[in-house]
Amino acid sequence: MGLNTTYTARTFDLSDLNGISNETLAMHFKLYEGYVTNTNVLNQRIADLIGDGELDPTQSAAFSELKRRFGFEYNGMVLHEYYFDNMQKQGTGDPFSNSAFIGAAEASFGSYEIWKADFVNTGKMRGVGWAAVYQDPSNGSISNHWINLHETGNVAGFKPILIMDVWEHAFIRDYAPVDRPKYIEAFFSNINWTTVNARLG
């Protein structure tokens, strides 16, 4: 993101999902909008410190803290956009047997069922974060990853294919914290596999 870039929060038509309430979605959209706002605010503050190309040495600590926070807010914005984009009303549950994602899962894990077990258990890990499927552009293989605090755990150069938010705000109005597996099941029933397949290279 360049210092002259400004982002606008996107809208997503996701009302009446299976197992994820409209109240949860409304709260989640507001939180996402906050990431967009904070990304823009931090970017402007960084631009102000840089000025015409020189950073005042007395501002280096402030610059460093803004940059660290920027990574959190920026990745929070982007991951939420992937997450909302890879859901839809009246999802099909698991992908069709001849889909591109099934082929990628079979090639990388041996079967879709093994991939799904690995992904679901990644999402069940203790703590808050994200479960993410990434594709290695060098060989097309997919792998599942745990992302902590938005900016920690993303694989450099890899392409996001499927993103699942497992921060508690994604489900706390609908499920108790110990019932995260029920939320994950609901998430799977709402996946937009057309979008996921299109992300594969």
Secondary structure, 3 states (H helix, E strand, C coil): CCCCCCCCCCCCCCCCCCCCCHHHHHHHHHHHHHHHHHHHHHHHHHHHHHCCCCCCHHHHHHHHHHHHHHHHHHHHHHHHHHHHHCECCCCCCCCCCCCHHHHHHHHHHCCHHHHHHHHHHHHCCCCCCEEEEEECCCCCCEEEEEEECCCECCCCCCEEEEEEECCHHHCCCCCCHHHHHHHHHHHHHCECHHHHHHHCC
